[in-house]
Amino acid sequence: MAKFLNYAKQLAKQSRVIVLGATLTLGGCSTLPDWMNPVTWFEDEEELEIKRLDPIDAKFTPTLRWDENIGSGVKYYFSRLQPAVAYGKVFAASRQGEVAAFDKDTGKELWKFNLAEFRDEGVFKSVSQLWSDGISAKISGGIVASYQSIFFGTENGVVFAVDAETGEIKWQADVRGEVLAKPAVDEGLVLVNTGSGFMHALDADTGEEQWAYESEVPALSLRGIAAPTISNGGAIVGTASGKIVVNIIDSGQNLWEQTIAAAAGTTELERIVDIDSQTIVFGGIVYAVSFNGTLAALELRTGRTIWKREYKAYRRMSLDGNTLFVVDEQSQVYALDRRNGVELWSQAGLRGRSLTGATPVKDYVVVGDKFGYLHWLEQESGEIVARYSVGSNDEDDAIFSAPVADNDILYSTTRDGQIVSIETP
């Protein structure tokens, strides 16, 4: 039955253009009601209700500057691939293996290569590339730009360093476990967290391992890991066992561990306490949130708990000034005073839309959703003041990772590989 429904949905999507064209011819109408739209025939009422957006009093209209594509995107796989913006370029990758650099102002492609594997040789290799995407490189860990290079990892446990100017691969290194989160790069090291519980410190110039640290991985945990953070000589990361771990960046020696989320319950499912969101370090304080419902502020030097609040999240938090922004697992958005954890406002108008993390830009925070919309919320009040539709508002156009901000310009990607550059007026 499930296979039939999936097949029917694909047929419905393919027929949408025909039905829409007929409707335009007959009635000059650009919007189909749900009962006439074949795309919605196999969606239940609850999903349709989530998909409908309440009208807003828009205060401005975001402007599309350019849009391009990076291969086939990530499709329906779990991924946290985000573009990276640096050196006047936007760097992006697809899960299959395409890696490219675009001019950040015009979208012009500057260089591109493909890490997908093609096993045929000679003339047969070129023929096979015409009819096949090759064996996926499974790029999944997100991109970081630093030291005139970009760094990223794969589910196959390979970390790459690529020259930002030319696209030439400088080095690649094997690590123990899947790289599902972006690396952290600073102090001459590339810090990589893996799904097996190992955190590796690699030399940024050569890829040689300098040290490794292993943390406990429970029998059952979420699909995903926390990206590490480097700050004040420390390597900070959240673990699948609900701990914040801080190591000395030069040696890998453990400085302290602090449990912020203790496992409770009788089943393994109830005992999931993963910290999958990258920690934020500001003013000597570490901010971390766990899946089981604990948001905490810890003293970086000692690990002492400053305050704790009950918020359940696995998406990356963000910070602007003294305001901490959190998107919980139900897609409610919260603003809190970072100094004491006091809630300033909450926005529940986008519940169920699988929101990304919130990205601060100017006086707003921006979230993407699974229907391909970007939403602008006022930082002061949480009011939704603008939105922009990236595509045709179905799951192929889902925005799966938080947009990246460069001054007042946002860069965002969809599951099918569309990259957009959008200006906030």
N, C-alpha and C positions, 0 to 999 in steps of 0.2 A: 504493500500500500504506500509506504514511504517513497519507494522508487517511482511509483506512478505519479504521486503528487509532485515530486521534483521534476519529472518529465513534463507534466502538465504546466508547471510554472514556467519552464523554459519555452514551451510552445506559446504560452500566453504572452511572454515578453516579446517573442518574435512577431506575434500577430498584432502587437500594440500599434506599430506604425501604420498597418493597413487600416485598422479600425479608426485610428485617429485621423488618417487622411480622408476616410469616408465621412466622418463626422464633420470635418472642416468643410468638405464639399457640400454637404447637405445643409448644415446650419451655421457655418462660419464661427463655430465655437472652438475655443482653444483648450478648454478644460472638460474632461470626461467625468460624469458622475460615477461613483463607485460601481453601481450596478451595470454600467456600460463598459467599464474598463476591465479587460481580461486579466490584467496584472493583479487585480484585487480579488478575482473570483475564488482563489484558494487561500486567502488570508482570513483568519478568524476575526470576530468582532473586536476582541481586545487589542489585537495588533493594529487593526484599522483605527481604533480610537487613539492609540499611541501615535500613529503616523500623522493624524490630523493635528495641525498647529493652530492654536488660538491666535487671532489677529493681534498685532502689536501696534503701538503708536511709535512708528519708526522716527528716530531723531536724525538719521543720516542714511545715505546709501553707500555701502562699500563698493569700491571700484576694482574690476578685474584688470590687471596690468598685462598679464600674459598667462597662457597655459600650454603645457607640453605633456609628453608622456614618457614614462620610464618602463619600457617593456610591458609585461602583463601584471605589474604590481605584486601584491602578495596573495591575490585571490581570496580564498576562504581560510587560509592558514592562520594560526596564531602568529602574530608578528608585532614588533614594536619599531619597525623601520620608520625613521623620520628623516627628512632632509636636513642637511647641515649647511649653514650659511657662513662663509668666511672668504677672505681674499677676493672680494668682488664676485664670488661665484656661489651657486647653489649646487650642492652635491647630493645625489640621490641614487638609490639602488632598488632593484626588484629582487624578490626572493629567488627567482630562477637564476640570476647571476649577472644581469646588466648593471653596470656602474657608470654614471655619467656626471659631467659637470656642465652647468648652464650659466650663462651670464645673468647675474641676479637682476639686472635692470631690463633686459630685453628678452630673456628666455632662450637666446641663441645657444645651441649645443656647441660646447668648446672641445670636448673629447668624450669618448665612450669606449668601453670594452666589455667583454662578456666572459664570466667565469664558469658558465655552464660547460659541462664536459661532453665532447663529441668523440666517440671512440673510433669511428672509421678513419682511414688514412687516405692520403693522396686525393685523387679526383673524387672518390666516393665521399670524402669528408665534406667537400663543398656541396655536393648533391644532398647529403644528409642534412646539412644546415638549412637547405631550402624547405625541407618538409618536416623538420623536427626542431623543438626548442632545446634538445639535448638533455642531459641529466642535470637536474637542478643543483646549484651550488648551495641552496638553502640559506641565503643571507638573511639574517634575522636579528642581529644584535644591535642595530642602530649605528649611525655614523657620527664620529667626532672629528672635528678639524682642529689641528694644532701642529706646531713645528713645521709649517708649510707642507703638511701631509694630511691625509684622512685615514682614520682607523676604523675597522669594523670587524665583526666576527660572524661565524656561521653555526648552524645546528650540527655541522660535522666536526665542530671543535677546532676550526682553523681561524686564526686572526691574521688580517692583512693590513699592511701599511702601504699607501699609494701616494705618489707624488701629486700634490694638489695642482701643480701647474701643467704637468704633461700627461697624467694618468698612468704613468709607469709604476708597476708594482715594485716597491723597494725591498720588501721581505714578507714572508709568511711564516707563521709559527703554529705548531700544534699545541693545544691545551687539553686538559682532562675534563671533558664534559661539553655540553651544548652551550654556546654563547647566545643567550636569549635577551640580553640587555646591552646597551651601548657601553663601551669602555670609558674609563676616565683617564685623562692624559695630563700629566704635570710632573715637574721636578725630574724630567728625563725618563719617566717611566710610563708605560701603558698598563693600566690596572684593569684586569678582566675577571668578571665573576662568571661562574659556570653553574649549570644545573646539577652537577654532581657534588656541589658544596665546596669546590676548590676556587680560591681567588689567586690569580697569577699576576705577578709583577714582571713585565717584560721590558727590556731595554728599548727605548723609543727609536734608537738609531739602527739597532741590529735585530731586534726581536728575541734576543737571548733571555732566558728566564733568570731573574735575579733572586726571587724567592716565591714561595707558594704557601698558602694558609688554608687549612681544611676545617670546615664547620659541619655541624651535624645536620643531616637531612632526614626528616621524619619519613615513615613508611608511606604516608600520603600527603601530598602538598599540591599547591596550585601549579598550573602550567605557566611558568614565568619565574623570573628572578629579579632581584633589585640591582639596578646599576650602582656601581661604587661611586664614592665621592672622595676627592683629595682636598684636604684643607689643613692649614697650620701644621704641616709635617705629619699628618695622620691619614691613614687609609680607612675610610668609614664605609660600612656596608650593613644592610639588613639581611637577616638570614631566614630560611624556611622554618626554623624553630622558634621564631619570635624574638630574636635577640638583635641588638645593635652591637657590632664588633668594631673596635678601633685598633689598628695595628700601626706601628711606627713605619713610615713610608720607606725609610732608608734600609731597614733590616728585615721588616716583616714581623718583628717581635710584637706579641700581643700586649696592648696597653691596658685595655679593659673590655669586658663584656657586660651588657646590661639587658636583662629580660624585660621587655615592655608588654609582651602578650604571652601569658601562660596558658598552656593547653588545658582544656577542661571538657568534660563530657565523656560518654561511655563508648562512643564510636569514633573511628579514625576520622570520619567526615566532620564530626563535631569538634575534633581536636586540631583542625587546621588553623594555624596561627601565622601563616607566612607574612613576612614583610617584603612585598614585591615593589613597593614604591621607593624611588631613589630618595635618600635622605637629603634634607636641606641644611646647610650649615651657615649660620649668620650670627655675628657678634659673639662668637664663642659658645653658641648653643646649637645643638643638633635637634632637628625636628623630624619625627618619623611616625608613620601610621601603619597599622597592621590590618590584615583581612578580618580578624575576629572582633575588631571594634575598639582599638586603643590608639589614640593619638597622643604623643608624648613629646615634651621638650626636655632635653638632657644637657647637662653641662659637659662640654667637649673635653675638658681637661680631666675630669674625674668620673663621668658617667652618672653623676647624681641627678635624680629626677627632680625637675623644677615644677612641672605640672603635668597632669594627665586628664584627658577628656575622652568621652565615648563616641568615636566616629569610626565607621567600618569602610575601609577603602583599599584598593590595590592600584589605583592610577596615581601618577606622579602629582605631588602637590606643587604649588608655586607660591612665591612670595614677592610682594611689591610693597616697599616701605615697611610699615608695621602690620600689614595685613597678610594673613595666610589663607590661601584658597584651596579648598578640598572638594573633590567630587566623589561621592560615596558610591557603593555598589548598586544603588537604585537610581543613579544619575541625578541625585539632588546636589546642588552646588551650595557650599557654605563659605562664608568669610569669617575669620576669627582674628582677634587681636593676638599677635604672636607672643606678646609679653606675658599674658596671663591665661590665654586659651578661651577668653570670653567670646561667645558667638555674637557677631555683629549683624548678620542677616543670613537667611537661607532662601533658596529659589527652588521650588518643587515643580515648576511649570514644564520641565523637560524630562520628567520621570519616565523610565522605561526606554529611553531613546539611545541607550548605550553610549553615553557621552564620553569623550576623551577627557584628559586632564585639562585644566583651565590655564590659558596662556595670557599673561598681562600684556596689554598694548595700550599706550596712552592712558586714558582714564577708564579703561574697560578691561574685562577679561573675556577671552574668546574660547568657546568650546565647539567641537565638531560632534556630529551624531551619525548613527548608522544609516540614515536616509540621505546623507550627502549635504546636510546643512551646516553652516557655521553660524553661531549665535553670539552676539555681542551683549554682555551684561555690564551695567554700570558698577564700577568698583565701590562706589559710595552706598548704593542702595540694593544692588542685585537685580534691578529692573532690566528686562530684556528690551534693548533699544534698537537693535538692528539684526538682520539675518541675511544670509546669502546662500543660494542654492548652487552647489558646485556642478551637479549633473542632473540626471533624470529621476532622482529621488527613489532609487531602489537599492538593494543590498550591494549591487556591483559598485555603486558610487559611495559606499560607506566610508566615512572618515574614521580611521581606526586608531590613529595616534594624534597626540596634541599638535596643533599647528606651531610653527616656529616663527618667532617675531624677530625682525631686524628693524629697529626704530618703529615706524608706523606701518611697516609692510609685513604681511603675514605670508608664509609659505606653507602649503598644506598638500597632502597626498591622499588619494582614494585607493580603495582596494584594487581597482582595475588599472592602477598606474598613472592616473592623471595627476599632474602637478600644477598647482595654481599659485599665482602671485597676486595678492589682494591688498589694496591700500585702504586704510581707515582714514577718512577725510578729517 
